[in-house]
Amino acid sequence: MLYAQIHLTLPAWVHEAVDGARSYGSDAEKVSLAIELSRRNLEARTGGPFGAAVFNADDRLVAVGVNVVLPQNTSLGHAETMAYMLAQQRLQRARLNRDEAGEPEGRYTLATSAQPCCQCYGATIWAGIDRLLISARAEDVMALTEFDEGPLPADWIGELGKRGIEVVRDIQRDDARAVLRAYGEQGGRRY
Ligand SMILES: [Zn+2]
């Protein structure tokens, strides 16, 4: 049978784990939510230990994502790509910070518990965000877990900068590393 539709969902626990009404004023608050999502995803055994969230210029939550690769049978289901897709569906536009005519429309931030892999790096270039907040580094992910982050351009931060995306790294890095370490110590993909 030819499939002509995809359907992806976040775990049901996100509805109770996330306060969509509050303001996430600081970079640390935004990243803390992404790390909390990664921790909950690990504890609930609903995917890999990664979380991400998209915020608007008013520091309000637009969408969240967690890794759903194995439960949803898709290599595309990373925390960042899920958050981008859900934000784009909520706002009904393919580029978050551009309107239908391609004119600037708001400013958006992605906070992620770990540095985007090569897939999410590409997705970040097209998603329409203005700021990228990162907790753990790729070397943390590869040291503490079995995941391969894939190749990035040598000047990956500079390439994002050329496209108007500011990168801030190492926010709450130890907290994100703790989740990755817990995942690695429990034997990786046995969730
Ligand atoms: Zn990724």
Backbone and ligand atoms as CSV (ligand in chain L), in Angstrom:
chain,resi,resn,atom,element,x,y,z
A,1,MET,N,N,0.842,-1.197,0.000
A,1,MET,CA,C,0.000,0.000,0.000
A,1,MET,C,C,0.879,1.249,0.000
A,2,LEU,N,N,0.502,2.218,-0.816
A,2,LEU,CA,C,1.238,3.472,-0.875
A,2,LEU,C,C,0.759,4.405,0.229
A,3,TYR,N,N,1.660,4.799,1.080
A,3,TYR,CA,C,1.309,5.766,2.123
A,3,TYR,C,C,1.347,7.170,1.539
A,4,ALA,N,N,0.363,7.979,1.868
A,4,ALA,CA,C,0.332,9.354,1.372
A,4,ALA,C,C,0.083,10.354,2.497
A,5,GLN,N,N,0.365,9.945,3.696
A,5,GLN,CA,C,0.099,10.827,4.837
A,5,GLN,C,C,1.043,10.456,5.967
A,6,ILE,N,N,1.485,11.455,6.708
A,6,ILE,CA,C,2.245,11.157,7.922
A,6,ILE,C,C,1.528,11.751,9.121
A,7,HIS,N,N,1.739,11.109,10.252
A,7,HIS,CA,C,1.104,11.586,11.476
A,7,HIS,C,C,2.099,11.378,12.604
A,8,LEU,N,N,2.538,12.459,13.194
A,8,LEU,CA,C,3.507,12.389,14.282
A,8,LEU,C,C,2.902,13.036,15.518
A,9,THR,N,N,3.158,12.449,16.680
A,9,THR,CA,C,2.628,13.019,17.913
A,9,THR,C,C,3.710,13.031,18.985
A,10,LEU,N,N,3.596,13.996,19.881
A,10,LEU,CA,C,4.435,14.004,21.066
A,10,LEU,C,C,3.799,13.099,22.114
A,11,PRO,N,N,4.583,12.640,23.070
A,11,PRO,CA,C,4.005,11.826,24.149
A,11,PRO,C,C,2.914,12.594,24.892
A,12,ALA,N,N,1.926,11.870,25.394
A,12,ALA,CA,C,0.786,12.519,26.065
A,12,ALA,C,C,1.215,13.313,27.292
A,13,TRP,N,N,2.318,12.922,27.931
A,13,TRP,CA,C,2.713,13.609,29.170
A,13,TRP,C,C,3.094,15.073,28.946
A,14,VAL,N,N,3.385,15.483,27.716
A,14,VAL,CA,C,3.806,16.878,27.519
A,14,VAL,C,C,2.717,17.857,27.954
A,15,HIS,N,N,1.471,17.442,27.856
A,15,HIS,CA,C,0.380,18.357,28.213
A,15,HIS,C,C,0.409,18.710,29.697
A,16,GLU,N,N,0.789,17.773,30.528
A,16,GLU,CA,C,0.850,18.068,31.955
A,16,GLU,C,C,2.219,18.590,32.387
A,17,ALA,N,N,3.234,18.339,31.574
A,17,ALA,CA,C,4.601,18.715,31.959
A,17,ALA,C,C,4.935,20.151,31.590
A,18,VAL,N,N,4.180,20.734,30.699
A,18,VAL,CA,C,4.529,22.051,30.165
A,18,VAL,C,C,3.457,23.069,30.535
A,19,ASP,N,N,3.894,24.204,31.080
A,19,ASP,CA,C,2.984,25.303,31.381
A,19,ASP,C,C,3.020,26.285,30.214
A,20,GLY,N,N,2.033,26.175,29.345
A,20,GLY,CA,C,2.014,26.997,28.139
A,20,GLY,C,C,1.608,28.430,28.396
A,21,ALA,N,N,1.167,28.731,29.619
A,21,ALA,CA,C,0.669,30.082,29.902
A,21,ALA,C,C,1.731,30.999,30.471
A,22,ARG,N,N,2.805,30.446,30.992
A,22,ARG,CA,C,3.792,31.288,31.671
A,22,ARG,C,C,4.755,31.939,30.675
A,23,SER,N,N,5.494,32.905,31.181
A,23,SER,CA,C,6.527,33.567,30.385
A,23,SER,C,C,7.882,32.959,30.729
A,24,TYR,N,N,8.679,32.720,29.717
A,24,TYR,CA,C,10.030,32.183,29.909
A,24,TYR,C,C,11.004,33.306,29.567
A,25,GLY,N,N,11.216,34.179,30.545
A,25,GLY,CA,C,11.867,35.453,30.264
A,25,GLY,C,C,13.348,35.374,29.924
A,26,SER,N,N,14.072,34.484,30.555
A,26,SER,CA,C,15.526,34.446,30.358
A,26,SER,C,C,15.930,33.274,29.475
A,27,ASP,N,N,17.153,33.374,28.954
A,27,ASP,CA,C,17.680,32.244,28.185
A,27,ASP,C,C,17.740,30.994,29.054
A,28,ALA,N,N,18.117,31.162,30.318
A,28,ALA,CA,C,18.213,30.003,31.220
A,28,ALA,C,C,16.857,29.341,31.429
A,29,GLU,N,N,15.800,30.133,31.540
A,29,GLU,CA,C,14.461,29.549,31.715
A,29,GLU,C,C,14.039,28.774,30.462
A,30,LYS,N,N,14.372,29.319,29.306
A,30,LYS,CA,C,14.003,28.649,28.055
A,30,LYS,C,C,14.737,27.312,27.941
A,31,VAL,N,N,16.032,27.349,28.208
A,31,VAL,CA,C,16.823,26.122,28.086
A,31,VAL,C,C,16.434,25.116,29.171
A,32,SER,N,N,16.111,25.623,30.355
A,32,SER,CA,C,15.697,24.704,31.433
A,32,SER,C,C,14.472,23.904,31.022
A,33,LEU,N,N,13.555,24.532,30.308
A,33,LEU,CA,C,12.388,23.774,29.838
A,33,LEU,C,C,12.822,22.686,28.861
A,34,ALA,N,N,13.720,23.011,27.947
A,34,ALA,CA,C,14.187,22.009,26.980
A,34,ALA,C,C,14.850,20.832,27.700
A,35,ILE,N,N,15.645,21.133,28.714
A,35,ILE,CA,C,16.309,20.057,29.466
A,35,ILE,C,C,15.286,19.242,30.249
A,36,GLU,N,N,14.307,19.923,30.844
A,36,GLU,CA,C,13.261,19.197,31.582
A,36,GLU,C,C,12.500,18.246,30.649
A,37,LEU,N,N,12.255,18.688,29.428
A,37,LEU,CA,C,11.595,17.813,28.447
A,37,LEU,C,C,12.472,16.596,28.133
A,38,SER,N,N,13.773,16.828,28.006
A,38,SER,CA,C,14.679,15.702,27.728
A,38,SER,C,C,14.663,14.707,28.885
A,39,ARG,N,N,14.631,15.239,30.100
A,39,ARG,CA,C,14.608,14.367,31.285
A,39,ARG,C,C,13.301,13.566,31.362
A,40,ARG,N,N,12.199,14.272,31.117
A,40,ARG,CA,C,10.897,13.580,31.175
A,40,ARG,C,C,10.794,12.508,30.090
A,41,ASN,N,N,11.354,12.808,28.926
A,41,ASN,CA,C,11.291,11.833,27.831
A,41,ASN,C,C,12.082,10.574,28.182
A,42,LEU,N,N,13.204,10.785,28.865
A,42,LEU,CA,C,14.001,9.645,29.316
A,42,LEU,C,C,13.250,8.857,30.387
A,43,GLU,N,N,12.712,9.566,31.374
A,43,GLU,CA,C,12.050,8.888,32.493
A,43,GLU,C,C,10.787,8.159,32.056
A,44,ALA,N,N,10.067,8.753,31.106
A,44,ALA,CA,C,8.836,8.127,30.626
A,44,ALA,C,C,9.098,7.054,29.574
A,45,ARG,N,N,10.356,6.962,29.140
A,45,ARG,CA,C,10.748,5.993,28.120
A,45,ARG,C,C,9.941,6.175,26.831
A,46,THR,N,N,9.809,7.432,26.445
A,46,THR,CA,C,9.029,7.752,25.243
A,46,THR,C,C,9.906,8.257,24.110
A,47,GLY,N,N,11.232,8.058,24.231
A,47,GLY,CA,C,12.125,8.465,23.156
A,47,GLY,C,C,13.494,8.791,23.699
A,48,GLY,N,N,14.367,9.286,22.830
A,48,GLY,CA,C,15.729,9.616,23.221
A,48,GLY,C,C,15.776,10.839,24.129
A,49,PRO,N,N,16.910,11.052,24.784
A,49,PRO,CA,C,17.016,12.068,25.842
A,49,PRO,C,C,17.271,13.479,25.317
A,50,PHE,N,N,16.350,13.959,24.515
A,50,PHE,CA,C,16.505,15.277,23.912
A,50,PHE,C,C,15.185,16.047,23.962
A,51,GLY,N,N,15.278,17.350,24.257
A,51,GLY,CA,C,14.099,18.213,24.301
A,51,GLY,C,C,14.402,19.551,23.667
A,52,ALA,N,N,13.362,20.207,23.164
A,52,ALA,CA,C,13.525,21.519,22.528
A,52,ALA,C,C,12.217,22.284,22.650
A,53,ALA,N,N,12.316,23.611,22.522
A,53,ALA,CA,C,11.111,24.436,22.600
A,53,ALA,C,C,11.305,25.696,21.779
A,54,VAL,N,N,10.210,26.147,21.149
A,54,VAL,CA,C,10.205,27.384,20.364
A,54,VAL,C,C,9.446,28.453,21.144
A,55,PHE,N,N,10.028,29.651,21.207
A,55,PHE,CA,C,9.427,30.776,21.924
A,55,PHE,C,C,9.283,31.959,20.977
A,56,ASN,N,N,8.264,32.802,21.245
A,56,ASN,CA,C,8.107,34.007,20.431
A,56,ASN,C,C,8.798,35.198,21.106
A,57,ALA,N,N,8.654,36.365,20.509
A,57,ALA,CA,C,9.364,37.550,21.003
A,57,ALA,C,C,8.869,37.982,22.373
A,58,ASP,N,N,7.688,37.535,22.766
A,58,ASP,CA,C,7.158,37.855,24.095
A,58,ASP,C,C,7.540,36.808,25.128
A,59,ASP,N,N,8.488,35.946,24.761
A,59,ASP,CA,C,8.971,34.897,25.669
A,59,ASP,C,C,7.894,33.875,26.004
A,60,ARG,N,N,6.927,33.749,25.124
A,60,ARG,CA,C,5.859,32.755,25.314
A,60,ARG,C,C,6.169,31.516,24.487
A,61,LEU,N,N,5.711,30.414,25.009
A,61,LEU,CA,C,5.944,29.146,24.339
A,61,LEU,C,C,5.063,29.018,23.101
A,62,VAL,N,N,5.663,28.618,21.986
A,62,VAL,CA,C,4.887,28.349,20.770
A,62,VAL,C,C,4.705,26.849,20.589
A,63,ALA,N,N,5.776,26.086,20.819
A,63,ALA,CA,C,5.704,24.628,20.650
A,63,ALA,C,C,6.881,23.984,21.368
A,64,VAL,N,N,6.709,22.724,21.687
A,64,VAL,CA,C,7.820,21.944,22.248
A,64,VAL,C,C,8.038,20.712,21.385
A,65,GLY,N,N,9.203,20.084,21.590
A,65,GLY,CA,C,9.499,18.832,20.896
A,65,GLY,C,C,10.352,17.944,21.769
A,66,VAL,N,N,10.180,16.665,21.613
A,66,VAL,CA,C,11.103,15.686,22.196
A,66,VAL,C,C,11.427,14.672,21.111
A,67,ASN,N,N,12.468,13.913,21.351
A,67,ASN,CA,C,12.873,12.883,20.385
A,67,ASN,C,C,11.837,11.751,20.365
A,68,VAL,N,N,11.315,11.451,19.179
A,68,VAL,CA,C,10.327,10.375,19.026
A,68,VAL,C,C,10.765,9.387,17.943
A,69,VAL,N,N,12.060,9.324,17.672
A,69,VAL,CA,C,12.573,8.546,16.544
A,69,VAL,C,C,12.119,7.082,16.593
A,70,LEU,N,N,12.390,6.407,17.689
A,70,LEU,CA,C,12.056,4.975,17.725
A,70,LEU,C,C,10.560,4.727,17.905
A,71,PRO,N,N,9.874,5.407,18.822
A,71,PRO,CA,C,8.443,5.129,18.968
A,71,PRO,C,C,7.617,5.472,17.732
A,72,GLN,N,N,8.057,6.482,16.964
A,72,GLN,CA,C,7.260,6.904,15.803
A,72,GLN,C,C,7.875,6.427,14.488
A,73,ASN,N,N,8.942,5.653,14.580
A,73,ASN,CA,C,9.550,5.066,13.382
A,73,ASN,C,C,9.947,6.103,12.337
A,74,THR,N,N,10.659,7.153,12.805
A,74,THR,CA,C,11.131,8.142,11.846
A,74,THR,C,C,12.449,8.740,12.309
A,75,SER,N,N,13.437,8.701,11.439
A,75,SER,CA,C,14.721,9.324,11.752
A,75,SER,C,C,14.605,10.841,11.798
A,76,LEU,N,N,13.487,11.376,11.299
A,76,LEU,CA,C,13.297,12.820,11.282
A,76,LEU,C,C,12.745,13.352,12.594
A,77,GLY,N,N,12.354,12.461,13.497
A,77,GLY,CA,C,11.649,12.883,14.703
A,77,GLY,C,C,12.551,13.295,15.848
A,78,HIS,N,N,13.436,14.248,15.571
A,78,HIS,CA,C,14.290,14.783,16.625
A,78,HIS,C,C,13.546,15.886,17.387
A,79,ALA,N,N,14.060,16.223,18.565
A,79,ALA,CA,C,13.381,17.227,19.389
A,79,ALA,C,C,13.225,18.543,18.638
A,80,GLU,N,N,14.288,18.967,17.980
A,80,GLU,CA,C,14.251,20.268,17.294
A,80,GLU,C,C,13.297,20.238,16.106
A,81,THR,N,N,13.346,19.167,15.312
A,81,THR,CA,C,12.476,19.129,14.138
A,81,THR,C,C,11.010,19.008,14.553
A,82,MET,N,N,10.737,18.269,15.627
A,82,MET,CA,C,9.352,18.188,16.102
A,82,MET,C,C,8.875,19.568,16.565
A,83,ALA,N,N,9.738,20.283,17.309
A,83,ALA,CA,C,9.356,21.617,17.786
A,83,ALA,C,C,9.125,22.573,16.612
A,84,TYR,N,N,10.003,22.525,15.610
A,84,TYR,CA,C,9.813,23.384,14.431
A,84,TYR,C,C,8.502,23.051,13.718
A,85,MET,N,N,8.270,21.775,13.466
A,85,MET,CA,C,7.064,21.397,12.731
A,85,MET,C,C,5.806,21.792,13.485
A,86,LEU,N,N,5.803,21.577,14.789
A,86,LEU,CA,C,4.616,21.910,15.573
A,86,LEU,C,C,4.424,23.423,15.659
A,87,ALA,N,N,5.503,24.183,15.755
A,87,ALA,CA,C,5.390,25.645,15.765
A,87,ALA,C,C,4.862,26.143,14.419
A,88,GLN,N,N,5.380,25.562,13.331
A,88,GLN,CA,C,4.950,25.983,11.994
A,88,GLN,C,C,3.486,25.637,11.753
A,89,GLN,N,N,3.062,24.494,12.262
A,89,GLN,CA,C,1.651,24.135,12.119
A,89,GLN,C,C,0.774,25.058,12.947
A,90,ARG,N,N,1.237,25.391,14.153
A,90,ARG,CA,C,0.446,26.273,15.017
A,90,ARG,C,C,0.292,27.656,14.399
A,91,LEU,N,N,1.394,28.177,13.833
A,91,LEU,CA,C,1.362,29.517,13.243
A,91,LEU,C,C,0.903,29.496,11.797
A,92,GLN,N,N,0.811,28.291,11.230
A,92,GLN,CA,C,0.381,28.128,9.831
A,92,GLN,C,C,1.264,28.902,8.868
A,93,ARG,N,N,2.568,28.738,9.081
A,93,ARG,CA,C,3.490,29.239,8.070
A,93,ARG,C,C,4.767,28.409,8.110
A,94,ALA,N,N,5.394,28.315,6.939
A,94,ALA,CA,C,6.538,27.426,6.783
A,94,ALA,C,C,7.811,28.027,7.344
A,95,ARG,N,N,7.889,29.337,7.391
A,95,ARG,CA,C,9.016,30.001,8.050
A,95,ARG,C,C,8.455,30.811,9.197
A,96,LEU,N,N,8.926,30.489,10.391
A,96,LEU,CA,C,8.305,31.079,11.570
A,96,LEU,C,C,8.364,32.602,11.560
A,97,ASN,N,N,9.487,33.173,11.124
A,97,ASN,CA,C,9.647,34.623,11.228
A,97,ASN,C,C,9.401,35.366,9.916
A,98,ARG,N,N,8.649,34.730,9.032
A,98,ARG,CA,C,8.266,35.394,7.765
A,98,ARG,C,C,6.777,35.182,7.519
A,99,ASP,N,N,6.114,36.230,7.025
A,99,ASP,CA,C,4.702,36.059,6.706
A,99,ASP,C,C,4.552,35.487,5.291
A,100,GLU,N,N,3.318,35.390,4.819
A,100,GLU,CA,C,3.057,34.750,3.518
A,100,GLU,C,C,3.774,35.455,2.379
A,101,ALA,N,N,3.981,36.769,2.524
A,101,ALA,CA,C,4.658,37.544,1.482
A,101,ALA,C,C,6.176,37.508,1.637
A,102,GLY,N,N,6.658,36.798,2.658
A,102,GLY,CA,C,8.093,36.731,2.879
A,102,GLY,C,C,8.642,37.896,3.684
A,103,GLU,N,N,7.755,38.692,4.234
A,103,GLU,CA,C,8.188,39.840,5.036
A,103,GLU,C,C,8.427,39.408,6.479
A,104,PRO,N,N,9.348,40.064,7.171
A,104,PRO,CA,C,9.616,39.708,8.571
A,104,PRO,C,C,8.345,39.731,9.415
A,105,GLU,N,N,8.201,38.733,10.249
A,105,GLU,CA,C,6.995,38.602,11.079
A,105,GLU,C,C,7.407,38.005,12.423
A,106,GLY,N,N,7.744,38.868,13.367
A,106,GLY,CA,C,8.102,38.392,14.699
A,106,GLY,C,C,9.516,37.840,14.765
A,107,ARG,N,N,9.927,37.541,15.980
A,107,ARG,CA,C,11.238,36.950,16.226
A,107,ARG,C,C,11.041,35.691,17.049
A,108,TYR,N,N,11.773,34.645,16.686
A,108,TYR,CA,C,11.573,33.350,17.334
A,108,TYR,C,C,12.900,32.772,17.802
A,109,THR,N,N,12.801,32.038,18.884
A,109,THR,CA,C,13.971,31.433,19.517
A,109,THR,C,C,13.731,29.946,19.683
A,110,LEU,N,N,14.737,29.162,19.345
A,110,LEU,CA,C,14.700,27.736,19.685
A,110,LEU,C,C,15.682,27.483,20.816
A,111,ALA,N,N,15.187,26.843,21.867
A,111,ALA,CA,C,16.060,26.365,22.939
A,111,ALA,C,C,16.138,24.855,22.833
A,112,THR,N,N,17.360,24.312,22.922
A,112,THR,CA,C,17.511,22.873,22.775
A,112,THR,C,C,18.457,22.320,23.839
A,113,SER,N,N,18.158,21.111,24.278
A,113,SER,CA,C,18.953,20.515,25.359
A,113,SER,C,C,20.336,20.110,24.879
A,114,ALA,N,N,20.513,19.966,23.577
A,114,ALA,CA,C,21.823,19.586,23.034
A,114,ALA,C,C,22.007,20.215,21.661
A,115,GLN,N,N,23.245,20.450,21.303
A,115,GLN,CA,C,23.590,21.056,20.012
A,115,GLN,C,C,22.911,20.307,18.873
A,116,PRO,N,N,22.280,21.005,17.949
A,116,PRO,CA,C,21.613,20.321,16.842
A,116,PRO,C,C,22.574,19.420,16.055
A,117,CYS,N,N,22.088,18.259,15.703
A,117,CYS,CA,C,22.836,17.331,14.848
A,117,CYS,C,C,22.857,17.890,13.424
A,118,CYS,N,N,23.447,17.161,12.487
A,118,CYS,CA,C,23.520,17.684,11.123
A,118,CYS,C,C,22.126,17.863,10.510
A,119,GLN,N,N,21.209,16.965,10.828
A,119,GLN,CA,C,19.838,17.080,10.313
A,119,GLN,C,C,19.140,18.318,10.878
A,120,CYS,N,N,19.238,18.506,12.182
A,120,CYS,CA,C,18.549,19.631,12.819
A,120,CYS,C,C,19.245,20.948,12.514
A,121,TYR,N,N,20.543,20.872,12.237
A,121,TYR,CA,C,21.261,22.073,11.794
A,121,TYR,C,C,20.653,22.575,10.480
A,122,GLY,N,N,20.466,21.663,9.543
A,122,GLY,CA,C,19.831,22.036,8.279
A,122,GLY,C,C,18.431,22.560,8.488
A,123,ALA,N,N,17.672,21.881,9.326
A,123,ALA,CA,C,16.299,22.317,9.599
A,123,ALA,C,C,16.294,23.705,10.231
A,124,THR,N,N,17.291,23.992,11.040
A,124,THR,CA,C,17.362,25.293,11.723
A,124,THR,C,C,17.571,26.424,10.723
A,125,ILE,N,N,18.334,26.164,9.670
A,125,ILE,CA,C,18.577,27.198,8.667
A,125,ILE,C,C,17.275,27.626,7.990
A,126,TRP,N,N,16.363,26.669,7.784
A,126,TRP,CA,C,15.126,26.993,7.058
A,126,TRP,C,C,13.926,27.282,7.970
A,127,ALA,N,N,14.049,27.017,9.255
A,127,ALA,CA,C,12.863,27.069,10.127
A,127,ALA,C,C,12.340,28.481,10.347
A,128,GLY,N,N,13.252,29.464,10.250
A,128,GLY,CA,C,12.789,30.830,10.486
A,128,GLY,C,C,12.904,31.242,11.947
A,129,ILE,N,N,14.067,30.959,12.543
A,129,ILE,CA,C,14.308,31.441,13.904
A,129,ILE,C,C,15.402,32.506,13.868
A,130,ASP,N,N,15.459,33.257,14.970
A,130,ASP,CA,C,16.422,34.354,15.092
A,130,ASP,C,C,17.504,34.073,16.121
A,131,ARG,N,N,17.183,33.200,17.064
A,131,ARG,CA,C,18.149,32.855,18.116
A,131,ARG,C,C,18.102,31.357,18.350
A,132,LEU,N,N,19.283,30.783,18.614
A,132,LEU,CA,C,19.411,29.357,18.914
A,132,LEU,C,C,20.149,29.231,20.239
A,133,LEU,N,N,19.467,28.703,21.234
A,133,LEU,CA,C,20.033,28.531,22.574
A,133,LEU,C,C,20.338,27.058,22.792
A,134,ILE,N,N,21.594,26.757,23.101
A,134,ILE,CA,C,22.046,25.367,23.172
A,134,ILE,C,C,22.577,25.076,24.570
A,135,SER,N,N,22.242,23.913,25.081
A,135,SER,CA,C,22.800,23.486,26.371
A,135,SER,C,C,24.035,22.613,26.137
A,136,ALA,N,N,23.874,21.290,26.081
A,136,ALA,CA,C,25.044,20.414,25.914
A,136,ALA,C,C,25.657,20.574,24.523
A,137,ARG,N,N,26.959,20.378,24.443
A,137,ARG,CA,C,27.650,20.400,23.148
A,137,ARG,C,C,27.585,19.024,22.480
A,138,ALA,N,N,27.874,19.010,21.179
A,138,ALA,CA,C,27.879,17.744,20.439
A,138,ALA,C,C,28.878,16.765,21.052
A,139,GLU,N,N,30.000,17.282,21.516
A,139,GLU,CA,C,30.990,16.372,22.111
A,139,GLU,C,C,30.472,15.752,23.401
A,140,ASP,N,N,29.583,16.453,24.115
A,140,ASP,CA,C,28.956,15.860,25.294
A,140,ASP,C,C,28.064,14.691,24.873
A,141,VAL,N,N,27.261,14.922,23.835
A,141,VAL,CA,C,26.343,13.873,23.359
A,141,VAL,C,C,27.134,12.635,22.955
A,142,MET,N,N,28.216,12.843,22.214
A,142,MET,CA,C,28.947,11.689,21.681
A,142,MET,C,C,29.806,11.021,22.753
A,143,ALA,N,N,30.187,11.764,23.800
A,143,ALA,CA,C,30.954,11.162,24.889
A,143,ALA,C,C,30.060,10.370,25.833
A,144,LEU,N,N,28.831,10.820,26.018
A,144,LEU,CA,C,27.970,10.238,27.051
A,144,LEU,C,C,26.941,9.266,26.507
A,145,THR,N,N,26.708,9.273,25.190
A,145,THR,CA,C,25.718,8.379,24.592
A,145,THR,C,C,26.303,7.765,23.311
A,146,GLU,N,N,25.517,6.923,22.668
A,146,GLU,CA,C,25.978,6.279,21.437
A,146,GLU,C,C,25.597,7.071,20.183
A,147,PHE,N,N,24.952,8.222,20.356
A,147,PHE,CA,C,24.449,8.941,19.187
A,147,PHE,C,C,25.580,9.573,18.377
A,148,ASP,N,N,25.437,9.498,17.055
A,148,ASP,CA,C,26.336,10.173,16.113
A,148,ASP,C,C,25.667,11.479,15.713
A,149,GLU,N,N,26.330,12.577,15.947
A,149,GLU,CA,C,25.733,13.882,15.642
A,149,GLU,C,C,25.896,14.273,14.185
A,150,GLY,N,N,26.754,13.560,13.461
A,150,GLY,CA,C,26.925,13.846,12.038
A,150,GLY,C,C,27.804,15.062,11.801
A,151,PRO,N,N,28.165,15.275,10.509
A,151,PRO,CA,C,29.090,16.373,10.185
A,151,PRO,C,C,28.394,17.727,10.097
A,152,LEU,N,N,29.088,18.751,10.569
A,152,LEU,CA,C,28.622,20.134,10.427
A,152,LEU,C,C,29.707,20.928,9.698
A,153,PRO,N,N,29.337,22.037,9.066
A,153,PRO,CA,C,30.369,22.915,8.509
A,153,PRO,C,C,31.333,23.329,9.617
A,154,ALA,N,N,32.607,23.518,9.263
A,154,ALA,CA,C,33.602,23.889,10.274
A,154,ALA,C,C,33.167,25.154,11.019
A,155,ASP,N,N,32.638,26.107,10.270
A,155,ASP,CA,C,32.175,27.352,10.886
A,155,ASP,C,C,30.650,27.348,10.957
A,156,TRP,N,N,30.105,26.355,11.644
A,156,TRP,CA,C,28.635,26.205,11.651
A,156,TRP,C,C,27.948,27.366,12.340
A,157,ILE,N,N,28.591,27.922,13.367
A,157,ILE,CA,C,27.986,29.074,14.044
A,157,ILE,C,C,28.009,30.294,13.122
A,158,GLY,N,N,29.128,30.460,12.406
A,158,GLY,CA,C,29.232,31.584,11.484
A,158,GLY,C,C,28.223,31.489,10.340
A,159,GLU,N,N,27.992,30.253,9.852
A,159,GLU,CA,C,27.019,30.059,8.770
A,159,GLU,C,C,25.608,30.437,9.237
A,160,LEU,N,N,25.294,30.119,10.493
A,160,LEU,CA,C,23.993,30.533,11.035
A,160,LEU,C,C,23.950,32.051,11.178
A,161,GLY,N,N,25.065,32.621,11.620
A,161,GLY,CA,C,25.118,34.068,11.779
A,161,GLY,C,C,24.882,34.805,10.477
A,162,LYS,N,N,25.428,34.258,9.383
A,162,LYS,CA,C,25.211,34.868,8.064
A,162,LYS,C,C,23.736,34.898,7.698
A,163,ARG,N,N,22.978,33.973,8.291
A,163,ARG,CA,C,21.551,33.873,7.984
A,163,ARG,C,C,20.691,34.479,9.086
A,164,GLY,N,N,21.324,35.303,9.902
A,164,GLY,CA,C,20.578,36.076,10.889
A,164,GLY,C,C,20.228,35.331,12.155
A,165,ILE,N,N,20.909,34.206,12.402
A,165,ILE,CA,C,20.592,33.400,13.589
A,165,ILE,C,C,21.742,33.508,14.590
A,166,GLU,N,N,21.424,34.075,15.739
A,166,GLU,CA,C,22.406,34.195,16.824
A,166,GLU,C,C,22.462,32.883,17.606
A,167,VAL,N,N,23.662,32.442,17.943
A,167,VAL,CA,C,23.834,31.193,18.694
A,167,VAL,C,C,24.412,31.502,20.069
A,168,VAL,N,N,23.787,30.940,21.098
A,168,VAL,CA,C,24.325,31.020,22.459
A,168,VAL,C,C,24.484,29.590,22.958
A,169,ARG,N,N,25.692,29.242,23.420
A,169,ARG,CA,C,25.966,27.852,23.812
A,169,ARG,C,C,26.200,27.714,25.312
A,170,ASP,N,N,26.234,26.470,25.758
A,170,ASP,CA,C,26.661,26.103,27.122
A,170,ASP,C,C,25.723,26.620,28.211
A,171,ILE,N,N,24.469,26.859,27.883
A,171,ILE,CA,C,23.512,27.315,28.894
A,171,ILE,C,C,23.050,26.098,29.700
A,172,GLN,N,N,23.222,26.123,31.013
A,172,GLN,CA,C,22.827,24.994,31.879
A,172,GLN,C,C,23.443,23.683,31.384
A,173,ARG,N,N,24.667,23.772,30.890
A,173,ARG,CA,C,25.273,22.614,30.225
A,173,ARG,C,C,25.371,21.393,31.141
A,174,ASP,N,N,25.711,21.618,32.402
A,174,ASP,CA,C,25.860,20.472,33.316
A,174,ASP,C,C,24.530,19.747,33.518
A,175,ASP,N,N,23.432,20.501,33.539
A,175,ASP,CA,C,22.117,19.867,33.721
A,175,ASP,C,C,21.789,18.955,32.525
A,176,ALA,N,N,22.068,19.438,31.334
A,176,ALA,CA,C,21.806,18.616,30.147
A,176,ALA,C,C,22.734,17.405,30.105
A,177,ARG,N,N,23.976,17.632,30.491
A,177,ARG,CA,C,24.922,16.513,30.526
A,177,ARG,C,C,24.461,15.429,31.503
A,178,ALA,N,N,23.851,15.831,32.599
A,178,ALA,CA,C,23.386,14.849,33.587
A,178,ALA,C,C,22.322,13.935,32.985
A,179,VAL,N,N,21.437,14.497,32.168
A,179,VAL,CA,C,20.396,13.676,31.527
A,179,VAL,C,C,21.033,12.726,30.515
A,180,LEU,N,N,21.969,13.248,29.736
A,180,LEU,CA,C,22.654,12.396,28.750
A,180,LEU,C,C,23.425,11.275,29.449
A,181,ARG,N,N,24.055,11.621,30.562
A,181,ARG,CA,C,24.819,10.607,31.299
A,181,ARG,C,C,23.869,9.521,31.833
A,182,ALA,N,N,22.731,9.931,32.372
A,182,ALA,CA,C,21.762,8.956,32.894
A,182,ALA,C,C,21.288,8.025,31.784
A,183,TYR,N,N,21.068,8.583,30.615
A,183,TYR,CA,C,20.655,7.763,29.473
A,183,TYR,C,C,21.750,6.755,29.123
A,184,GLY,N,N,22.986,7.238,29.041
A,184,GLY,CA,C,24.095,6.358,28.691
A,184,GLY,C,C,24.298,5.255,29.718
A,185,GLU,N,N,24.125,5.609,30.996
A,185,GLU,CA,C,24.367,4.632,32.055
A,185,GLU,C,C,23.284,3.568,32.127
A,186,GLN,N,N,22.093,3.873,31.606
A,186,GLN,CA,C,21.047,2.850,31.645
A,186,GLN,C,C,21.087,1.962,30.403
A,187,GLY,N,N,22.101,2.150,29.582
A,187,GLY,CA,C,22.291,1.223,28.473
A,187,GLY,C,C,21.769,1.726,27.163
A,188,GLY,N,N,21.655,3.025,27.006
A,188,GLY,CA,C,21.288,3.599,25.716
A,188,GLY,C,C,19.862,3.284,25.335
A,189,ARG,N,N,19.678,2.626,24.231
A,189,ARG,CA,C,18.359,2.606,23.585
A,189,ARG,C,C,17.350,1.662,24.217
A,190,ARG,N,N,17.650,1.108,25.359
A,190,ARG,CA,C,16.662,0.264,26.026
A,190,ARG,C,C,15.695,1.133,26.816
A,191,TYR,N,N,14.820,1.834,26.146
A,191,TYR,CA,C,13.824,2.595,26.885
A,191,TYR,C,C,12.447,2.088,26.555
L,1,ZN,ZN,ZN,18.790,16.308,15.383
